């Protein structure tokens, strides 16, 4: 409730089963699992690390997804629900709720909005 007594929309992303906080962006990645390539013991492979460190254009270093939710705080470079964005393989945290996979990242982890 606002101070002036007018009702406020608490969740700008009502279709999500959760409410992102702060300057968070919720993404549905275009790939099933945005996790980097790992060994059986869970170590990130040298190929994936090299691609990320070198900033290469390798598909192992960045991903594309669609914005499906936004937290209440936005920066001077806003993204909008429905935007397709580019982000690093190391960005954010994966969350699975009600059988759906989401990626929650800080607004600053969004590298670009695709036109």
C-alpha positions in Angstrom: 0.0 0.0 0.0 1.3 3.4 -0.9 1.5 6.2 1.7 -1.2 8.1 -0.1 -3.6 5.1 0.4 -3.6 4.1 -3.3 -3.0 0.4 -4.0 0.3 -0.4 -5.5 1.3 -3.3 -7.9 3.7 -5.1 -5.7 4.8 -7.6 -8.4 5.6 -6.2 -11.9 6.1 -9.8 -13.0 2.7 -11.4 -11.9 3.1 -14.5 -14.1 6.1 -15.7 -12.1 5.7 -18.0 -9.0 8.1 -15.6 -7.1 8.9 -11.9 -6.9 12.4 -10.7 -7.9 14.0 -8.2 -5.5 16.2 -5.2 -6.1 17.8 -4.8 -9.5 17.2 -8.4 -10.5 16.3 -9.6 -14.0 14.7 -13.0 -14.4 15.6 -14.8 -17.7 14.3 -17.9 -19.5 17.5 -19.0 -21.2 17.3 -20.2 -24.9 19.2 -23.3 -23.9 17.9 -25.9 -21.4 20.8 -25.5 -19.0 23.1 -22.5 -19.0 25.7 -24.2 -16.8 29.2 -24.4 -18.2 30.6 -27.7 -19.4 32.0 -29.6 -16.5 33.9 -32.9 -15.8 32.2 -35.8 -14.0 33.6 -34.5 -10.7 32.1 -31.0 -11.3 35.1 -29.0 -12.3 34.6 -26.4 -15.0 36.5 -27.5 -18.2 39.5 -25.6 -19.4 37.8 -25.0 -22.7 34.9 -23.2 -21.0 37.2 -21.2 -18.7 39.5 -20.2 -21.6 36.5 -19.0 -23.6 35.2 -16.9 -20.7 38.7 -15.5 -19.7 39.6 -14.6 -23.3 36.2 -13.0 -23.9 35.9 -15.1 -27.0 32.8 -15.3 -29.2 32.6 -19.0 -28.3 29.1 -20.3 -27.5 30.7 -21.5 -24.2 31.2 -17.9 -23.0 27.8 -16.3 -23.4 24.1 -17.1 -23.7 20.9 -15.5 -25.0 17.5 -15.5 -23.2 14.2 -13.7 -22.8 13.4 -11.4 -19.8 10.4 -12.8 -18.0 10.6 -10.8 -14.8 12.0 -7.7 -13.2 12.7 -6.5 -9.7 11.5 -3.1 -8.6 14.8 -1.3 -8.9 16.0 -0.5 -12.5 19.1 1.2 -13.7 19.5 4.0 -16.2 19.8 1.3 -18.9 16.4 -0.5 -18.4 15.4 -3.8 -19.8 11.8 -4.8 -20.3 9.8 -8.0 -20.1 10.1 -9.7 -23.4 13.5 -8.3 -24.3 16.0 -10.9 -25.6 19.3 -10.3 -23.8 22.9 -11.6 -23.8 24.6 -12.7 -20.6 27.7 -14.5 -19.5 27.7 -18.3 -18.7 28.9 -17.3 -15.2 26.0 -14.9 -14.6 23.3 -15.3 -12.0 21.8 -18.2 -10.2 19.6 -21.0 -11.6 16.2 -21.6 -9.9 13.7 -24.3 -10.7 10.2 -23.8 -9.4 7.1 -25.7 -10.4 9.1 -27.5 -13.1 10.3 -24.4 -14.8 13.9 -23.3 -14.9 14.7 -19.6 -14.4 17.9 -17.7 -14.2 18.0 -14.7 -11.8 20.8 -12.2 -12.4 21.7 -8.7 -11.3 20.8 -6.1 -13.9 24.5 -5.3 -14.3 25.1 -8.9 -15.5 23.0 -8.3 -18.7 25.6 -7.6 -21.4 23.3 -6.4 -24.2 19.7 -6.2 -25.4 19.2 -7.7 -28.9 17.4 -5.6 -31.4 
